[in-house]
Amino acid sequence: MKHAVSVSIGSSKRNKSVEVNLLGETVRIERIGTDGDMEAAALKFQELDGKVDAFGVGGADLEVVADGKRYPFYSVTPIIRYVKKTPIVDGGGLKNTLENKAPAFLDKNIGDYINSKGRKVLVTVGVDRWGLSSAFADAGYETIFGDMMFGLDIPIEIHKLSQLKTVAALLMPIAGRLPFKWIYPTGEKQEKRTPKFGKQYAWATVIAGDCHYIKRFMPDDLTGKVIVTNTTTPEDVEQFKKAGVKYLITTTPVLEGRSFGTNMMEAALVALAGKGRALSLDELNEMITKLKFEPQLQELN
């Protein structure tokens, strides 16, 4: 049996382990949270190095790739310093393959609903999900990229991919050197919600991006909204339902009641492939096609 482990600096309350059959082979996927403790995550990677088939880095990115340009997070990379044997990914590959399919999936399954409400999307942090951002733009959506708001708490909207590319080039070299907890909720902060940017939430028909960013500032009322995200627990789903969300689309498969992060699912594919290394985008696309992975739709209200 193949074994893929995501070591996350996120909350341990979200830990989960399941066994799934992928292309006739059993793969155990396991998520281990360290409650914001980066050194504990580094030591967990060290403990399991060479003993599992693939690692995912959860609750943080090693880098973001915007329009082909890589921007490292220097405060995160030390957590993988002990990894010598096991291949390791942070989900960036799936963000630029599987997530690209979301707008076409929406058109196919709830296109009439989207069009009746207006093709308007709020992407919480577009730089982190360049594939998703560009796919929505290519699909003719009006866009707000909330990178300044959700990442830096600066109330400035970004409306075009060209502007997002410029912001990435200007700010990511600086943001990449900040402590990661300054720009992304870690540990217990993932459980806190401070409603903010209500105007942007209200404007959008579709709210897309990382689940923690969406929840971090979401208002109490999201009646009729469409959420496109990836990592959801049953508690997250219930929270969205209570807020009045109409449709929840997860870009990764729902397994035993929850969807795992892109890093976890990419690690599962790396483990399944058995190449002892991360997979290229072409290799990931080939596996996604074979597995018939596509976003999953839940009607909540």
N, C-alpha and C positions, 0 to 999 in steps of 0.2 A: 504494500500500500504506500502510495506517495503521501508526503506530509509537507504542507506549506503553512508557515507561521507568519502572522503579522504582529510585530512588536510595535505597540502604539504608545505615544506619550499622552494619549487621551485617557479618559476615565476608565477605570477597571470595571465600572458598573455595566459597561457595554461588552464585556468579554463573552465569547461564544466559541463553541467548537462543534463542527458538524462533519459528517462523512457524506460525500456526494459521488455519484457515478458519472464520470466524464469520459465519453468515447470508450465505454466498456471497462474503464479502470477506476478503482476506488481511490479517491483523494481526500485526505483529512485536511480540512482548513480550520485554522485555529487563530483566534485573535486574543492577544495578551496586552492589557493596558497597564501603564505604570503611573497613572495619575499625575502627569506633568513632570515626572522625574526623568530627566534625560540620561543621567548616569546609570540609573536602574535599567533603562532601556539598553544602554551600551553593554552592561554586564549580562543582560538576558541574551542579547545577540551573541556575546562571547560564549556563554554557556551552551547555546544550541548550535553554534557554528560547526558544520560538518556532520551534524546529527539529523538535520532535516533537509528536504530537497530544495526548498526555496524560501527566501525571506521577503516579507513586505515591510516597508517603513510606514507606520500608521500615525495619524495625528499630526503629520508634518510632511513637508516636501523636501527632498534633497536639492531640488532645483525646479524652476519653471521654464518651460520652453514656449516662447511667444514668437510666432512667425519665423520659426526655425532658429532663433537665437536663444542660447542657454544662459540662465541667470541662477547661479548657485545660492543656496541659503547657507552661509558659512557657519552660523550658529548650530545648524542641524547636523552637518556632515560628521562631527566628532562621534556621534552615537554609533556609527558603523565602523569605527577605527579598528575594532577587534575582529571584524569579519574577514576571514582569509580563504574560506573554502566554499561556503554556500552562496549561490547567486542571489543577488538582492535587487529589488525594484521598489519604486515609490508610487507606482500607479500611473506615471506619466504616459506610458505606452497605451494603456486603455483609454486615458483621457483624450488621446488623439486618434483613436480608432473607434471603439465601441460608442463613445459619447457623441461622436459626429452623427450617428444615426437618429438621434432624438427628434430633431425637427421633422424629418420625413415620417417618422413613426407617429408623431402628433397629427400630421396632415392625413395620414392613412386611417387613423382610428378615431380622432375627435376633431377633424378638420373643420366641420361645419360649426361646431361649438366655438373653436378658436376664432374663426372668421367672423362669427356673429358678435363676439366680444371685442375684436380688434387684435391684429397681429402685433402685439406689443410685449416685449420681454425685458425683464430686469434680470441681468446676470450679476450675481453678487460680487464676484471677483473674476473678471474676464481673463486677465493674464494667466491665472492658475488653470483656466479651462479654455485655452485658445481654440481647440478643435470645436468645442461646443459653441463658443462665441461666434466663430467664423461661420459655422453651419447655420446658426440662426440668422446671421446677417445675409448669407447667401440665399436663405429661404424667404427673404423679403420682409423680415420683421423690423419694426421700429425697435431700437435698442437703447437701453441704459446699462452701461457697464459701471458697477458700483465700487470699483477698486479703491477710489479715494475715500469713499464713505465707509465701506465695510472693512477695508484693510488698514486705513490710517485715521478713520473717524473725522474726515474732512468733507463737509457737505458739498462736494462738487461732482456733477454728473459728467460722464463721458458717453458720447453718442455714436461715435464712428470707430470702426476698427483701426483706421489710420491714426486717430487720436490715441487709441489704446496702445498702439505700437509705439508712439512717441512717448507716452507716459511711462511705458515699460522701460524704454531706453534711458529715460531720464532718472526714474526713481528706483528701478530694481537694483542697480549697483549699490544704492544706499540701503534700501530695505533689506537686501540680502545680507547685510552686515549687522542689522539690528537683532537683538534677542528675539527669537521666534515668537515667544509668548506675547510680545508687544503687538504683533500683527495677526495672531491667530489664537482663538481660545484653546487652552490646554487644561488637562486635569479637571478639577471641579468647575472651572469657569465655563466648561462646555454645558453645564446644567443650568447656567444662569441666563435669564432673558431680560433685556432692557429695551422696551419698544422705542423705536427711533426710525427716522426716514419713512414715516407713514405715507407721505405724499407719493413716494416712488413705489411703494408696495401697492397703493391704491390705483396708481396709473396702469400698472402692468396687468396683462391677462395671464402671462406665464412668468413665474418666478423660478429661476434656474441657478444651480450652483451647489456648492458644498452645503450639506445639511446643517452643520454647525453655524455657518454664516447666516443661512436663511433664518434659523431659529433665534439667533443671538439678538436680533433687533425686530423680529416680526411683531406686528400688532395683534391684539386679541381677535380682531375680525378680519378674516381672509375669505369671506363668502364668495363663492364662485371662482376662486382662483385655481390655476393649474400649477402644481409644483413639479419641477423636474430636478431630481437629485440622485444620489447614489446610496449613501449609507443611512439606512433607517432601521430603528428598532421598533417593536410593537408600541412602545411608549411614544416614539416620534409620530407614528401613524395616528395614534389616538389624539395627540396634541393637534395635528393638522386637521383631523376630523372635527374636533371640538371647535376649532377656529373657523370652520365652514368651508374648508378647501373642497372643491368639487372633484378634481382628479389629482392623483399622485402617480407620477411616472418615475420609476427607478431605472437607471441606466444599466445597473448590474442585476443579475437574477435574484429573486427572493428565495431564500433557502431557510426552511423551518421558521418562517414568520418574520424574517428580516433580510435586508439586503446588505451585503458587505461592501467595504470600500474598494475603490479601483486597485489600490495596492494589494489588497488581499486576493482579489480575483486574478490580477495579473500574476501574482506569485503562484496561484493555483495552476495557471496555464504554463508557467515556467517549469513547475514541478512535473506536470503531466508530460510536457515535451521531453524532459529528461536530457537536455543538451548541456546541462551544467553551466548555463549562462543565461543572461536576459535575452529575450526574443526581440527581433526587429519588428518594425511596424508591419511589414509585409507578412512576416510569420504570424504575428498576432491576428491580423486580418484573416489569414488562412484558417487559423484555429477557430476564430469567432464564427466563420462561415460553416465550418464542419460541425461545431457545437450548436449551430442555429441560435446563438445568443442574440437577443434583441431586447430593447427596453420592455419593461412590464408595466401594465396599466392597472391601477386600482381606482374604482369610483367610490369616493368616501361619502358624498352627500348627494 
